[in-house]
Amino acid sequence: MHPILLKLGFFNLPTYGVLLASGLLAAIYTVTRLGKREGLDTGRLVDFCVWLILVGLAGAKILMFITDPAYLAHPSQIFTWETFQSAGVFYGGFIAACLFAAWYVRVYKLPFWRVFDVYAPAIALGQSFGRMGCFSAGCDYGKATHSFPGVVFTDPISSVPAQLLGVRLYPTQLFESAATFAIFGILLWWYARKKRDGDIFLLYITLYAIARFGLEFLRGDEDRGFVFHHLLSTSQFIAILAIVVALLILALARRPVAGEAVTAPVTNVPGARPIGGGRKRQKVEKPAAAISAAKR
């Protein structure tokens, strides 16, 4: 692999950093395009993106500090250059970003679920680029294998431990990159077909949790944390919780309200979708003239 993309004297341009930056730019572009489609202020969305990136990076590192035994045993490593370069644990950043987002949309009075829907495909696309960066750096590597998908890392400056250099490993980074790019495509395809705001975000949570849970079985890095005596990795445990939460929210959203009658959606403009993505219900009464004509 090629952890360093370009060398100019003492300056080294890491491949991981270039791909991560490319993923962030692609994600921001996706947000602005979908935001325009939803009639949202793109300037506000870009500002929101910057804050989400900062909060997400902080949350990812915090969960990494909590789950990696090396940081618990040697807290001074938190302030090293290697730690600064590390992206951290994705779910830590995702949870932190979601909590911050809930506060942000409330303060600026943005449509909660509509905003979350706009960001969901962008997150998946950014992940796809990020995992390619992980592959170039050798982090988040897979278990040893003799099967054909296996790859061999040889560069000593990669994140793969020295004892695994030259050993065929599962390219779990590429597996997850492909999975998240497929999720990105599915979300865009479903975006025009969603029945209510929030469907895209909940679909993202569910699809990614399923993909991440399965891929964790192929991961070989032990510093990602485990629970229940190594029965599950930290990310697998969070993935299970994510699926449960998504299904609960979906069930509550679909629960009918007592006393409502089922009718067509209410819109002011022909062809426009209802505000909020839902369907308002109202009783439709026939005009008296139509009733009299029907009786004849």
Secondary structure as the mmCIF struct_conf table of DSSP 4:
data_model
#
loop_
_struct_conf.conf_type_id
_struct_conf.id
_struct_conf.beg_label_comp_id
_struct_conf.beg_label_asym_id
_struct_conf.beg_label_seq_id
_struct_conf.end_label_comp_id
_struct_conf.end_label_asym_id
_struct_conf.end_label_seq_id
BEND BEND1 PRO A 3 PRO A 3
STRN STRN1 ILE A 4 LEU A 8
TURN_TY1_P TURN_TY1_P1 GLY A 9 PHE A 10
STRN STRN2 PHE A 11 PRO A 14
HELX_RH_AL_P HELX_RH_AL_P1 THR A 15 ARG A 37
TURN_TY1_P TURN_TY1_P2 GLU A 38 GLY A 39
HELX_RH_AL_P HELX_RH_AL_P2 THR A 42 THR A 67
HELX_RH_AL_P HELX_RH_AL_P3 PRO A 69 ALA A 73
HELX_RH_3T_P HELX_RH_3T_P1 PRO A 75 PHE A 79
BEND BEND2 THR A 80 THR A 80
HELX_RH_AL_P HELX_RH_AL_P4 TRP A 81 GLN A 85
HELX_RH_AL_P HELX_RH_AL_P5 PHE A 90 VAL A 107
TURN_TY1_P TURN_TY1_P3 TYR A 108 LYS A 109
HELX_RH_AL_P HELX_RH_AL_P6 PHE A 112 ALA A 137
TURN_TY1_P TURN_TY1_P4 GLY A 138 GLY A 138
BEND BEND3 ASP A 140 ASP A 140
STRN STRN3 GLY A 142 GLY A 142
STRN STRN4 ALA A 144 ALA A 144
BEND BEND4 SER A 147 SER A 147
TURN_TY1_P TURN_TY1_P5 PHE A 148 PRO A 149
STRN STRN5 VAL A 151 VAL A 152
TURN_TY1_P TURN_TY1_P6 PRO A 156 ILE A 157
BEND BEND5 SER A 158 VAL A 160
HELX_RH_3T_P HELX_RH_3T_P2 ALA A 162 LEU A 164
TURN_TY1_P TURN_TY1_P7 LEU A 165 GLY A 166
BEND BEND6 VAL A 167 VAL A 167
STRN STRN6 ARG A 168 LEU A 169
HELX_RH_AL_P HELX_RH_AL_P7 THR A 172 TYR A 191
TURN_TY1_P TURN_TY1_P8 ALA A 192 ARG A 193
BEND BEND7 LYS A 195 ARG A 196
TURN_TY1_P TURN_TY1_P9 ASP A 197 GLY A 198
HELX_RH_AL_P HELX_RH_AL_P8 ASP A 199 LEU A 215
HELX_RH_3T_P HELX_RH_3T_P3 GLU A 216 LEU A 218
STRN STRN7 ARG A 219 ARG A 219
HELX_RH_3T_P HELX_RH_3T_P4 GLU A 222 ARG A 224
STRN STRN8 PHE A 226 VAL A 227
TURN_TY1_P TURN_TY1_P10 PHE A 228 LEU A 231
STRN STRN9 LEU A 232 SER A 233
HELX_RH_AL_P HELX_RH_AL_P9 THR A 234 ARG A 254
BEND BEND8 ARG A 255 ARG A 255
HELX_LH_PP_P HELX_LH_PP_P1 PRO A 256 VAL A 257
TURN_TY1_P TURN_TY1_P11 ALA A 258 GLY A 259
HELX_LH_PP_P HELX_LH_PP_P2 GLU A 260 VAL A 262
HELX_LH_PP_P HELX_LH_PP_P3 ALA A 264 VAL A 266
BEND BEND9 ASN A 268 VAL A 269
TURN_TY1_P TURN_TY1_P12 PRO A 270 GLY A 271
HELX_LH_PP_P HELX_LH_PP_P4 ALA A 272 PRO A 274
TURN_TY1_P TURN_TY1_P13 ILE A 275 GLY A 276
BEND BEND10 GLY A 277 GLY A 278
HELX_RH_AL_P HELX_RH_AL_P10 ALA A 288 LYS A 295
#
